Amino acid sequence: MQRKPTMNDVAHRAGVALKTVSRYVNGDPTIGADYADRIREAIAELGYRRNMAAARIRPGQSAKMIGLIISDLSNPYFATLARAIELGAAAAGYMLTIASSEEDGARHDLLVDRLLEQQVDAIIDVPPRAPGRAWRDIPPPLPPLVFVDRPSDWAAADTVLADNAGGARSATRALLHAGAGTVAFVGDSVEIFTMGERLTGYRQALVEADRPVDDDLVRDTVHTVDDAMRVVLDLLAGGRAQAVFAANNRAALGALRAFRLAETFLPMIGFDEFEAAALINPPISVVSQDIQAMGRAAADLAVARLNGSDIPCTTTVLPTSLILRGSERLLPAF
Amino acid sequence: MQRKPTMNDVAHRAGVALKTVSRYVNGDPTIGADYADRIREAIAELGYRRNMAAARIRPGQSAKMIGLIISDLSNPYFATLARAIELGAAAAGYMLTIASSEEDGARHDLLVDRLLEQQVDAIIDVPPRAPGRAWRDIPPPLPPLVFVDRPSDWAAADTVLADNAGGARSATRALLHAGAGTVAFVGDSVEIFTMGERLTGYRQALVEADRPVDDDLVRDTVHTVDDAMRVVLDLLAGGRAQAVFAANNRAALGALRAFRLAETFLPMIGFDEFEAAALINPPISVVSQDIQAMGRAAADLAVARLNGSDIPCTTTVLPTSLILRGSERLLPAF
């Protein structure tokens, strides 16, 4: 047989009705074992393969594909988040098309267009630092949308966030409590929602402790580990920072590089767990997000919409936890 | 207009031929600027959207989608590899559907079936530890296939590997050269191609140095960081290992945890760079793979096949580099 085998061919070979084959390939568990065996054999013999791409363009059918846009797949935070979303999506039978926006609005919008052209069933999105087109300016129909890590101005979507302000506040408070007279903020652009929130939490902790907010100690231009290293070397040279709140994992790694280069260690707490945090001397204290829960919640919300849920859109804010390992304290020797 | 706008509607609104719109949406650069502007405006006004899903089932057209199967997206090695492949694919206009096999043959085969059902244009695959179905047992047609990180028994595919044996040999040699009388191998199952190669390189270095291969020092059951920590604690208790070759990043992190717990540091070299390697005291020496080059080569090979290349299938082996930072030497104090 040269042409591709069809579901009809399978039904013929198995000696069952076409409808029974259709029930089988759609996973109907009520099919008798004898029928299921005959259909399975016929599929194997004929080399029949479902065409999920064709399913996309049939009304009421789905290719079981969710699009995911993150900032950068090689950033461990986003890779872990993507993996958690993959696990949640897979549990409901969905695969993920994953793409990195690189925090660029134009690139993000291009990826959205590509995912819409691919007719994905839903989109899970981390809005980029540099905003592009507004969602309301995209011609409908839009598939279900879930924002994760950062919100969007588009109200018709579920959103899953971490308590960024609360985490930053508890970290800054812990540094002050351990004896730091001043705390520097080292992070990425406050145009990123999570960074703005973390700066807010940092300021709250200072105000609550009756400390002035010293703008010279707020450094929010750190996009890479190297940026962070340079900024922290500059803070060390300035001599006014007595402790560092590193507002993401890039900032924490860069600060540690600077401390090593300068052979001067300041008390420090990072935001986001990183693999080797406990292996460094002193072990590094961090604000930890429950990335597994965040990814799972985003996937579950998308799947619920795909299953027809029409409850009002929700914003879920997950708590963070402060893991104190020692780096928040002044050490006698380093 | 309630129905979805078509390419015909765009042509009508822009006052150009249907063929011109088709050339425009397919990126033909020879279209006059005036025509291009009119078509762009018509597309925006009408909200026209290409249907790439439909493109998949039209002969000679493509959805511009490549499937990628890796072991685990949350492992930084594979996340970095996936990102490098994404960059290469994006440069040619392809997106990636990414899925994690978890080293499980049955899960891997299910993912292959799903990608084939999705009619992806090509598949880039990291074969799992536990082999599943042979590729030759999958009914044709298969899209172009590229294996990366590990080879397969399927000859009709391009393959991109690192020089695992050479890297392991140079690491073991460096540990011996620095004065270790014995070197333990700590890694994952040798059923994984890369691990088998790394064990081969380790043995070669011992034989070349006229040292016996002590099977008690070869530990190849390390799937997780915790496994590695337990195995290295056991090696420390045994007292026969004078140095450790940690054959992947999980093994290296686990060994470092064991050293910290036991307050005993053995000279060590890891395989694969990890983020904080240079921040630990002593800084950790590693065998580094050029993951960017590997991912780019895999993407380029897939795209070349999609562009019609019919040269014989190739196997590319990329060199590794040994980065010595100090952890390969015995230290007076830790």
Boltz contact constraints between the chains, C-beta under 6 A:
constraints:
  - contact:
      token1: [A, 47]
      token2: [B, 139]
      max_distance: 6.0
  - contact:
      token1: [A, 50]
      token2: [B, 117]
      max_distance: 6.0
  - contact:
      token1: [A, 52]
      token2: [B, 117]
      max_distance: 6.0
  - contact:
      token1: [A, 52]
      token2: [B, 118]
      max_distance: 6.0
  - contact:
      token1: [A, 53]
      token2: [B, 53]
      max_distance: 6.0
  - contact:
      token1: [A, 53]
      token2: [B, 56]
      max_distance: 6.0
  - contact:
      token1: [A, 53]
      token2: [B, 57]
      max_distance: 6.0
  - contact:
      token1: [A, 53]
      token2: [B, 118]
      max_distance: 6.0
  - contact:
      token1: [A, 53]
      token2: [B, 119]
      max_distance: 6.0
  - contact:
      token1: [A, 54]
      token2: [B, 57]
      max_distance: 6.0
  - contact:
      token1: [A, 56]
      token2: [B, 53]
      max_distance: 6.0
  - contact:
      token1: [A, 57]
      token2: [B, 53]
      max_distance: 6.0
  - contact:
      token1: [A, 57]
      token2: [B, 54]
      max_distance: 6.0
  - contact:
      token1: [A, 73]
      token2: [B, 79]
      max_distance: 6.0
  - contact:
      token1: [A, 73]
      token2: [B, 82]
      max_distance: 6.0
  - contact:
      token1: [A, 73]
      token2: [B, 83]
      max_distance: 6.0
  - contact:
      token1: [A, 74]
      token2: [B, 79]
      max_distance: 6.0
  - contact:
      token1: [A, 74]
      token2: [B, 80]
      max_distance: 6.0
  - contact:
      token1: [A, 74]
      token2: [B, 83]
      max_distance: 6.0
  - contact:
      token1: [A, 76]
      token2: [B, 76]
      max_distance: 6.0
  - contact:
      token1: [A, 79]
      token2: [B, 73]
      max_distance: 6.0
  - contact:
      token1: [A, 79]
      token2: [B, 74]
      max_distance: 6.0
  - contact:
      token1: [A, 79]
      token2: [B, 79]
      max_distance: 6.0
  - contact:
      token1: [A, 80]
      token2: [B, 74]
      max_distance: 6.0
  - contact:
      token1: [A, 82]
      token2: [B, 73]
      max_distance: 6.0
  - contact:
      token1: [A, 83]
      token2: [B, 73]
      max_distance: 6.0
  - contact:
      token1: [A, 83]
      token2: [B, 74]
      max_distance: 6.0
  - contact:
      token1: [A, 95]
      token2: [B, 97]
      max_distance: 6.0
  - contact:
      token1: [A, 95]
      token2: [B, 99]
      max_distance: 6.0
  - contact:
      token1: [A, 95]
      token2: [B, 114]
      max_distance: 6.0
  - contact:
      token1: [A, 97]
      token2: [B, 95]
      max_distance: 6.0
  - contact:
      token1: [A, 97]
      token2: [B, 97]
      max_distance: 6.0
  - contact:
      token1: [A, 98]
      token2: [B, 98]
      max_distance: 6.0
  - contact:
      token1: [A, 99]
      token2: [B, 95]
      max_distance: 6.0
  - contact:
      token1: [A, 114]
      token2: [B, 95]
      max_distance: 6.0
  - contact:
      token1: [A, 117]
      token2: [B, 50]
      max_distance: 6.0
  - contact:
      token1: [A, 117]
      token2: [B, 52]
      max_distance: 6.0
  - contact:
      token1: [A, 118]
      token2: [B, 52]
      max_distance: 6.0
  - contact:
      token1: [A, 118]
      token2: [B, 53]
      max_distance: 6.0
  - contact:
      token1: [A, 119]
      token2: [B, 53]
      max_distance: 6.0
  - contact:
      token1: [A, 139]
      token2: [B, 47]
      max_distance: 6.0
  - contact:
      token1: [A, 256]
      token2: [B, 279]
      max_distance: 6.0
  - contact:
      token1: [A, 276]
      token2: [B, 276]
      max_distance: 6.0
  - contact:
      token1: [A, 279]
      token2: [B, 256]
      max_distance: 6.0
  - contact:
      token1: [A, 279]
      token2: [B, 280]
      max_distance: 6.0
  - contact:
      token1: [A, 280]
      token2: [B, 279]
      max_distance: 6.0
  - contact:
      token1: [A, 280]
      token2: [B, 280]
      max_distance: 6.0
  - contact:
      token1: [A, 281]
      token2: [B, 281]
      max_distance: 6.0
